[in-house]
C-alpha cells in the first residue's frame, strides 16, 4: 500500500509518499504526477520519500522521470537517501572550515 498526499501552495507543491512504491502504486503515483504537472504553473515540486519503506525498479524509473521533469527528491532514511543519490547524484554537504 502507498499513501500519496499532495499539498500545494502558490510557490510549490509537495508530494509525500508513505508505504511501498511498487506494483500498482507506481501507476497511481504516475497518474498523480501527470495531473499535477498538467495543472501546475511553473513552480517547485518536492517529492518527500521519508516514509517510503520499499521502492521497486519501476518505482525508481518513475522517480527518475519525475526528477528529470524538475521534481526535487527529498529523503531521510538510509535506503531512500541512497536511491535519491542514485537518481539525482550525491548532495553536497557544506562543511565548516577546518581550524588552522
FIBALUM-373167 format. One record per atom (N, C-alpha, C): residue number from 1; residue in three letters; atom name; x, y, z. Coordinates in steps of 0.1 Angstrom, whole numbers, plus 2048, in hexadecimal, padded with zeros to 3 digits. Layout:
BEGIN
[site NUM, 'ALA', 'CA', [X, Y, Z]],
...
//
This chain:
BEGIN
[site 1, 'UNK', 'N', [808, 7F4, 800]],
[site 1, 'UNK', 'CA', [800, 800, 800]],
[site 1, 'UNK', 'C', [809, 80C, 800]],
[site 2, 'UNK', 'N', [804, 817, 7F9]],
[site 2, 'UNK', 'CA', [80B, 824, 7F9]],
[site 2, 'UNK', 'C', [801, 82F, 7FB]],
[site 3, 'UNK', 'N', [804, 838, 805]],
[site 3, 'UNK', 'CA', [7FC, 844, 807]],
[site 3, 'UNK', 'C', [803, 84F, 800]],
[site 4, 'UNK', 'N', [7FC, 856, 7F7]],
[site 4, 'UNK', 'CA', [801, 862, 7F0]],
[site 4, 'UNK', 'C', [7F9, 86E, 7F5]],
[site 5, 'UNK', 'N', [801, 878, 7FA]],
[site 5, 'UNK', 'CA', [7FB, 884, 7FF]],
[site 5, 'UNK', 'C', [801, 890, 7F8]],
[site 6, 'UNK', 'N', [7F9, 898, 7F2]],
[site 6, 'UNK', 'CA', [7FD, 8A3, 7EA]],
[site 6, 'UNK', 'C', [7F9, 8B0, 7F1]],
[site 7, 'UNK', 'N', [803, 8B9, 7F5]],
[site 7, 'UNK', 'CA', [800, 8C6, 7FB]],
[site 7, 'UNK', 'C', [805, 8D0, 7F1]],
[site 8, 'UNK', 'N', [7FD, 8DA, 7EE]],
[site 8, 'UNK', 'CA', [801, 8E4, 7E5]],
[site 8, 'UNK', 'C', [800, 8F2, 7EB]],
[site 9, 'UNK', 'N', [809, 8FB, 7E8]],
[site 9, 'UNK', 'CA', [809, 909, 7EB]],
[site 9, 'UNK', 'C', [80B, 910, 7DD]],
[site 10, 'UNK', 'N', [80B, 91D, 7DE]],
[site 10, 'UNK', 'CA', [80D, 925, 7D2]],
[site 10, 'UNK', 'C', [81A, 923, 7CC]],
[site 11, 'UNK', 'N', [824, 920, 7D4]],
[site 11, 'UNK', 'CA', [832, 91F, 7CF]],
[site 11, 'UNK', 'C', [837, 911, 7CD]],
[site 12, 'UNK', 'N', [831, 907, 7D4]],
[site 12, 'UNK', 'CA', [836, 8F9, 7D2]],
[site 12, 'UNK', 'C', [82B, 8EF, 7D5]],
[site 13, 'UNK', 'N', [82E, 8E3, 7D1]],
[site 13, 'UNK', 'CA', [825, 8D7, 7D4]],
[site 13, 'UNK', 'C', [82E, 8CD, 7DA]],
[site 14, 'UNK', 'N', [829, 8C6, 7E4]],
[site 14, 'UNK', 'CA', [830, 8BB, 7EB]],
[site 14, 'UNK', 'C', [828, 8AE, 7EA]],
[site 15, 'UNK', 'N', [82F, 8A4, 7E5]],
[site 15, 'UNK', 'CA', [829, 896, 7E4]],
[site 15, 'UNK', 'C', [82F, 88E, 7EF]],
[site 16, 'UNK', 'N', [828, 88A, 7F9]],
[site 16, 'UNK', 'CA', [82D, 882, 804]],
[site 16, 'UNK', 'C', [829, 874, 802]],
[site 17, 'UNK', 'N', [832, 86A, 802]],
[site 17, 'UNK', 'CA', [82F, 85C, 800]],
[site 17, 'UNK', 'C', [831, 855, 80D]],
[site 18, 'UNK', 'N', [829, 84B, 80F]],
[site 18, 'UNK', 'CA', [829, 843, 81C]],
[site 18, 'UNK', 'C', [826, 835, 818]],
[site 19, 'UNK', 'N', [82F, 82C, 819]],
[site 19, 'UNK', 'CA', [82D, 81E, 816]],
[site 19, 'UNK', 'C', [836, 818, 80B]],
[site 20, 'UNK', 'N', [831, 80F, 803]],
[site 20, 'UNK', 'CA', [839, 808, 7F9]],
[site 20, 'UNK', 'C', [836, 80E, 7EB]],
[site 21, 'UNK', 'N', [841, 813, 7E5]],
[site 21, 'UNK', 'CA', [83F, 818, 7D7]],
[site 21, 'UNK', 'C', [843, 80C, 7CE]],
[site 22, 'UNK', 'N', [839, 804, 7CB]],
[site 22, 'UNK', 'CA', [83B, 7F8, 7C3]],
[site 22, 'UNK', 'C', [82D, 7F4, 7BD]],
[site 23, 'UNK', 'N', [82F, 7EC, 7B2]],
[site 23, 'UNK', 'CA', [823, 7E6, 7AC]],
[site 23, 'UNK', 'C', [819, 7F1, 7A8]],
[site 24, 'UNK', 'N', [80C, 7EE, 7AB]],
[site 24, 'UNK', 'CA', [801, 7F7, 7A6]],
[site 24, 'UNK', 'C', [803, 806, 7AC]],
[site 25, 'UNK', 'N', [80A, 807, 7B7]],
[site 25, 'UNK', 'CA', [80B, 814, 7BD]],
[site 25, 'UNK', 'C', [814, 81D, 7B5]],
[site 26, 'UNK', 'N', [81D, 818, 7AD]],
[site 26, 'UNK', 'CA', [825, 820, 7A4]],
[site 26, 'UNK', 'C', [81C, 826, 79A]],
[site 27, 'UNK', 'N', [813, 81E, 794]],
[site 27, 'UNK', 'CA', [809, 824, 78B]],
[site 27, 'UNK', 'C', [801, 82F, 791]],
[site 28, 'UNK', 'N', [7FC, 82D, 79D]],
[site 28, 'UNK', 'CA', [7F4, 837, 7A4]],
[site 28, 'UNK', 'C', [7FC, 844, 7A6]],
[site 29, 'UNK', 'N', [809, 843, 7AA]],
[site 29, 'UNK', 'CA', [811, 84F, 7AC]],
[site 29, 'UNK', 'C', [814, 855, 79E]],
[site 30, 'UNK', 'N', [815, 84E, 794]],
[site 30, 'UNK', 'CA', [817, 853, 787]],
[site 30, 'UNK', 'C', [80B, 85C, 782]],
[site 31, 'UNK', 'N', [7FF, 857, 785]],
[site 31, 'UNK', 'CA', [7F3, 85E, 782]],
[site 31, 'UNK', 'C', [7F2, 86B, 78A]],
[site 32, 'UNK', 'N', [7F6, 86B, 797]],
[site 32, 'UNK', 'CA', [7F6, 877, 79F]],
[site 32, 'UNK', 'C', [800, 881, 79A]],
[site 33, 'UNK', 'N', [80C, 87C, 796]],
[site 33, 'UNK', 'CA', [817, 884, 791]],
[site 33, 'UNK', 'C', [812, 88B, 784]],
[site 34, 'UNK', 'N', [80C, 883, 77B]],
[site 34, 'UNK', 'CA', [808, 889, 76E]],
[site 34, 'UNK', 'C', [7FD, 894, 770]],
[site 35, 'UNK', 'N', [7F4, 891, 779]],
[site 35, 'UNK', 'CA', [7E9, 89B, 77C]],
[site 35, 'UNK', 'C', [7F0, 8A8, 782]],
[site 36, 'UNK', 'N', [7F9, 8A6, 78B]],
[site 36, 'UNK', 'CA', [800, 8B2, 791]],
[site 36, 'UNK', 'C', [808, 8BA, 787]],
[site 37, 'UNK', 'N', [80F, 8B3, 77F]],
[site 37, 'UNK', 'CA', [817, 8BA, 774]],
[site 37, 'UNK', 'C', [80E, 8C1, 76B]],
[site 38, 'UNK', 'N', [803, 8BB, 767]],
[site 38, 'UNK', 'CA', [7FA, 8C1, 75D]],
[site 38, 'UNK', 'C', [7F3, 8CE, 763]],
[site 39, 'UNK', 'N', [7F0, 8CD, 770]],
[site 39, 'UNK', 'CA', [7E9, 8D8, 777]],
[site 39, 'UNK', 'C', [7F1, 8E3, 77C]],
[site 40, 'UNK', 'N', [7FE, 8E1, 77F]],
[site 40, 'UNK', 'CA', [806, 8EB, 786]],
[site 40, 'UNK', 'C', [80C, 8F5, 77C]],
[site 41, 'UNK', 'N', [80E, 901, 782]],
[site 41, 'UNK', 'CA', [816, 90B, 77B]],
[site 41, 'UNK', 'C', [824, 908, 77F]],
[site 42, 'UNK', 'N', [82E, 90E, 779]],
[site 42, 'UNK', 'CA', [83C, 90B, 77C]],
[site 42, 'UNK', 'C', [83E, 90E, 78B]],
[site 43, 'UNK', 'N', [841, 904, 793]],
[site 43, 'UNK', 'CA', [844, 905, 7A1]],
[site 43, 'UNK', 'C', [84B, 8F9, 7A5]],
[site 44, 'UNK', 'N', [851, 8FA, 7B1]],
[site 44, 'UNK', 'CA', [859, 8EF, 7B7]],
[site 44, 'UNK', 'C', [850, 8E3, 7BB]],
[site 45, 'UNK', 'N', [854, 8D7, 7B8]],
[site 45, 'UNK', 'CA', [84D, 8CB, 7BC]],
[site 45, 'UNK', 'C', [857, 8C3, 7C4]],
[site 46, 'UNK', 'N', [853, 8C0, 7D0]],
[site 46, 'UNK', 'CA', [85C, 8B7, 7D9]],
[site 46, 'UNK', 'C', [855, 8AA, 7DA]],
[site 47, 'UNK', 'N', [85C, 89F, 7DA]],
[site 47, 'UNK', 'CA', [857, 892, 7DC]],
[site 47, 'UNK', 'C', [85E, 88D, 7E9]],
[site 48, 'UNK', 'N', [856, 88B, 7F4]],
[site 48, 'UNK', 'CA', [85C, 887, 801]],
[site 48, 'UNK', 'C', [85A, 878, 802]],
[site 49, 'UNK', 'N', [866, 871, 804]],
[site 49, 'UNK', 'CA', [866, 863, 805]],
[site 49, 'UNK', 'C', [869, 85E, 813]],
[site 50, 'UNK', 'N', [868, 867, 81D]],
[site 50, 'UNK', 'CA', [86C, 863, 82B]],
[site 50, 'UNK', 'C', [865, 857, 830]],
[site 51, 'UNK', 'N', [858, 855, 82C]],
[site 51, 'UNK', 'CA', [851, 849, 832]],
[site 51, 'UNK', 'C', [84F, 83E, 828]],
[site 52, 'UNK', 'N', [857, 83E, 81D]],
[site 52, 'UNK', 'CA', [857, 832, 814]],
[site 52, 'UNK', 'C', [85F, 827, 81A]],
[site 53, 'UNK', 'N', [859, 81B, 819]],
[site 53, 'UNK', 'CA', [860, 80F, 81E]],
[site 53, 'UNK', 'C', [866, 806, 814]],
[site 54, 'UNK', 'N', [862, 808, 807]],
[site 54, 'UNK', 'CA', [868, 7FF, 7FC]],
[site 54, 'UNK', 'C', [865, 806, 7EF]],
[site 55, 'UNK', 'N', [86F, 805, 7E6]],
[site 55, 'UNK', 'CA', [86D, 80A, 7D8]],
[site 55, 'UNK', 'C', [872, 800, 7CF]],
[site 56, 'UNK', 'N', [869, 7FB, 7C6]],
[site 56, 'UNK', 'CA', [86E, 7F1, 7BC]],
[site 56, 'UNK', 'C', [874, 7F9, 7B0]],
[site 57, 'UNK', 'N', [878, 7F1, 7A6]],
[site 57, 'UNK', 'CA', [87F, 7F7, 79A]],
[site 57, 'UNK', 'C', [876, 800, 792]],
[site 58, 'UNK', 'N', [869, 7FD, 791]],
[site 58, 'UNK', 'CA', [860, 805, 78A]],
[site 58, 'UNK', 'C', [85E, 812, 792]],
[site 59, 'UNK', 'N', [85D, 812, 79F]],
[site 59, 'UNK', 'CA', [85C, 81E, 7A7]],
[site 59, 'UNK', 'C', [869, 827, 7A6]],
[site 60, 'UNK', 'N', [875, 820, 7A5]],
[site 60, 'UNK', 'CA', [881, 828, 7A3]],
[site 60, 'UNK', 'C', [880, 82F, 795]],
[site 61, 'UNK', 'N', [87B, 828, 78B]],
[site 61, 'UNK', 'CA', [87A, 82F, 77E]],
[site 61, 'UNK', 'C', [871, 83A, 77E]],
[site 62, 'UNK', 'N', [866, 839, 785]],
[site 62, 'UNK', 'CA', [85C, 844, 786]],
[site 62, 'UNK', 'C', [863, 850, 78D]],
[site 63, 'UNK', 'N', [86A, 84D, 798]],
[site 63, 'UNK', 'CA', [870, 858, 7A0]],
[site 63, 'UNK', 'C', [87B, 85F, 797]],
[site 64, 'UNK', 'N', [882, 857, 78F]],
[site 64, 'UNK', 'CA', [88C, 85D, 786]],
[site 64, 'UNK', 'C', [885, 866, 77C]],
[site 65, 'UNK', 'N', [87A, 862, 776]],
[site 65, 'UNK', 'CA', [872, 869, 76D]],
[site 65, 'UNK', 'C', [86D, 876, 773]],
[site 66, 'UNK', 'N', [868, 875, 77F]],
[site 66, 'UNK', 'CA', [863, 881, 787]],
[site 66, 'UNK', 'C', [86F, 88B, 789]],
[site 67, 'UNK', 'N', [87A, 886, 78D]],
[site 67, 'UNK', 'CA', [886, 88E, 78F]],
[site 67, 'UNK', 'C', [88A, 895, 782]],
[site 68, 'UNK', 'N', [88A, 88E, 777]],
[site 68, 'UNK', 'CA', [88E, 894, 76A]],
[site 68, 'UNK', 'C', [884, 89F, 766]],
[site 69, 'UNK', 'N', [878, 89E, 76B]],
[site 69, 'UNK', 'CA', [86E, 8A8, 768]],
[site 69, 'UNK', 'C', [86E, 8B3, 772]],
[site 70, 'UNK', 'N', [878, 8B3, 77B]],
[site 70, 'UNK', 'CA', [879, 8BF, 784]],
[site 70, 'UNK', 'C', [876, 8BC, 793]],
[site 71, 'UNK', 'N', [871, 8B1, 796]],
[site 71, 'UNK', 'CA', [86E, 8AE, 7A4]],
[site 71, 'UNK', 'C', [87A, 8AD, 7AD]],
[site 72, 'UNK', 'N', [87A, 8B2, 7B9]],
[site 72, 'UNK', 'CA', [884, 8B1, 7C3]],
[site 72, 'UNK', 'C', [881, 8A5, 7CC]],
[site 73, 'UNK', 'N', [88A, 89B, 7CC]],
[site 73, 'UNK', 'CA', [887, 88F, 7D4]],
[site 73, 'UNK', 'C', [88E, 891, 7E2]],
[site 74, 'UNK', 'N', [886, 88F, 7ED]],
[site 74, 'UNK', 'CA', [88A, 892, 7FA]],
[site 74, 'UNK', 'C', [889, 885, 802]],
[site 75, 'UNK', 'N', [893, 880, 809]],
[site 75, 'UNK', 'CA', [893, 874, 811]],
[site 75, 'UNK', 'C', [89A, 875, 81E]],
[site 76, 'UNK', 'N', [896, 86E, 828]],
[site 76, 'UNK', 'CA', [89C, 86E, 835]],
[site 76, 'UNK', 'C', [8A3, 860, 838]],
[site 77, 'UNK', 'N', [89D, 855, 835]],
[site 77, 'UNK', 'CA', [8A2, 848, 838]],
[site 77, 'UNK', 'C', [8AE, 844, 82F]],
[site 78, 'UNK', 'N', [8B5, 83A, 834]],
[site 78, 'UNK', 'CA', [8C1, 835, 82D]],
[site 78, 'UNK', 'C', [8BD, 830, 81F]],
[site 79, 'UNK', 'N', [8B3, 828, 81F]],
[site 79, 'UNK', 'CA', [8AF, 822, 812]],
[site 79, 'UNK', 'C', [8AB, 82C, 808]],
[site 80, 'UNK', 'N', [8A2, 835, 80C]],
[site 80, 'UNK', 'CA', [89D, 83F, 803]],
[site 80, 'UNK', 'C', [8A7, 849, 7FF]],
[site 81, 'UNK', 'N', [8B0, 84D, 809]],
[site 81, 'UNK', 'CA', [8BB, 856, 805]],
[site 81, 'UNK', 'C', [8C4, 850, 7FB]],
[site 82, 'UNK', 'N', [8C7, 843, 7FC]],
[site 82, 'UNK', 'CA', [8CF, 83C, 7F2]],
[site 82, 'UNK', 'C', [8C9, 83C, 7E4]],
[site 83, 'UNK', 'N', [8BC, 83A, 7E4]],
[site 83, 'UNK', 'CA', [8B5, 83A, 7D7]],
[site 83, 'UNK', 'C', [8B5, 848, 7D1]],
[site 84, 'UNK', 'N', [8B2, 852, 7D9]],
[site 84, 'UNK', 'CA', [8B3, 860, 7D4]],
[site 84, 'UNK', 'C', [8C1, 863, 7CF]],
[site 85, 'UNK', 'N', [8CB, 85F, 7D6]],
[site 85, 'UNK', 'CA', [8D9, 861, 7D1]],
[site 85, 'UNK', 'C', [8DB, 85A, 7C3]],
[site 86, 'UNK', 'N', [8D6, 84E, 7C2]],
[site 86, 'UNK', 'CA', [8D7, 846, 7B6]],
[site 86, 'UNK', 'C', [8D0, 84E, 7AA]],
[site 87, 'UNK', 'N', [8C5, 854, 7AD]],
[site 87, 'UNK', 'CA', [8BD, 85B, 7A3]],
[site 87, 'UNK', 'C', [8C2, 869, 7A0]],
[site 88, 'UNK', 'N', [8C5, 871, 7AB]],
[site 88, 'UNK', 'CA', [8C8, 87F, 7A9]],
[site 88, 'UNK', 'C', [8D7, 882, 7AB]],
[site 89, 'UNK', 'N', [8DE, 879, 7B0]],
[site 89, 'UNK', 'CA', [8EC, 87B, 7B3]],
[site 89, 'UNK', 'C', [8EE, 87F, 7C1]],
[site 90, 'UNK', 'N', [8FA, 87E, 7C7]],
[site 90, 'UNK', 'CA', [8FC, 881, 7D5]],
[site 90, 'UNK', 'C', [8F9, 88F, 7D8]],
[site 91, 'UNK', 'N', [8F4, 892, 7E4]],
[site 91, 'UNK', 'CA', [8F2, 8A0, 7E8]],
[site 91, 'UNK', 'C', [8FF, 8A5, 7EE]],
[site 92, 'UNK', 'N', [901, 8B2, 7EC]],
[site 92, 'UNK', 'CA', [90D, 8B8, 7F1]],
[site 92, 'UNK', 'C', [90A, 8BD, 7FF]],
[site 93, 'UNK', 'N', [911, 8B9, 809]],
[site 93, 'UNK', 'CA', [90E, 8BE, 816]],
[site 93, 'UNK', 'C', [919, 8C8, 819]],
[site 94, 'UNK', 'N', [914, 8D4, 81F]],
[site 94, 'UNK', 'CA', [91E, 8DE, 822]],
[site 94, 'UNK', 'C', [925, 8DA, 82F]],
[site 95, 'UNK', 'N', [931, 8DD, 830]],
[site 95, 'UNK', 'CA', [939, 8DA, 83C]],
[site 95, 'UNK', 'C', [93E, 8E6, 842]],
[site 96, 'UNK', 'N', [940, 8E6, 84F]],
[site 96, 'UNK', 'CA', [946, 8F2, 855]],
[site 96, 'UNK', 'C', [955, 8F2, 851]],
[site 97, 'UNK', 'N', [95B, 8FE, 84F]],
[site 97, 'UNK', 'CA', [969, 8FE, 84C]],
[site 97, 'UNK', 'C', [971, 8F8, 857]],
[site 98, 'UNK', 'N', [97B, 8F0, 854]],
[site 98, 'UNK', 'CA', [983, 8EA, 85E]],
[site 98, 'UNK', 'C', [98C, 8F4, 864]],
[site 99, 'UNK', 'N', [98E, 8F3, 871]],
[site 99, 'UNK', 'CA', [997, 8FD, 878]],
[site 99, 'UNK', 'C', [9A5, 8FB, 873]],
[site 100, 'UNK', 'N', [9AC, 906, 873]],
[site 100, 'UNK', 'CA', [9BA, 906, 86E]],
[site 100, 'UNK', 'C', [9C4, 908, 87A]],
//
